[in-house]
Amino acid sequence: MQNTTANAAPMPTPMPWSPTLALDMPLMDDTHEEFIALLGDAVQAPDDTLLSCWALLIDHTQDHFDREDQWMLDTGFAAGNCHATQHSVILQVMREGGKRGLLGELDLVRQMAHELGLWFANHVQSMDAALALHLRSAGFDPVTGMMHNPLALPEAEIQGCGGGSCGSATQDAPQAAAQAIAA
């Protein structure tokens, strides 16, 4: 498939940073704000820089998700919890989009960037909000890794996302995105 966006105007930024996305954890909030800025760069990029912007977004997202995944492991989440699994699937989908972009499918990358913004807002307000609440309850300092209230940690590993948002719709979202790319 060839690129059909050679003269197309960039899509509008899917989401600006908003105080409604703040989770009262400065390191997490700063990372989310950076993600939104990089996503906006990708959405607004002309064709000749789209893939480099997408690659920067993937690199940032890998670091971002690795950090959150480590916080989860440090505070009692099971390695295969649904939050970490969603991170893994989203990164896989983003990388596949980059490969397809290299084949000239820039429309697909642009559509993925738009959809990623929609997904991200929901992810922050559900799974990341639950994680932030969990980290605060344990007195976990994401900068130092110190835990000031370890007695607040659960006795059994957390299998879900740490909140009430682990319904089938949340779990099915990454799989639906992966299937959309394969189509």
ABEGO torsion letter per residue (X at the ends): XBBAAAABBBBBBABBBBAAABAGBAAAAAAAAAAAAAAAAAAABBAAAAAAAAAAAAAAAAAAAAAAAAAAAAAGBBAABAAAAAAAAAAAAAAAAAAAAAAGBAAAAAAAAAAAAAAAAAAAABAAAAAAAAAAAAGBBAAAGBBABAAABBABBBABAGBAAABAAAAAAAAAAAAAAAX
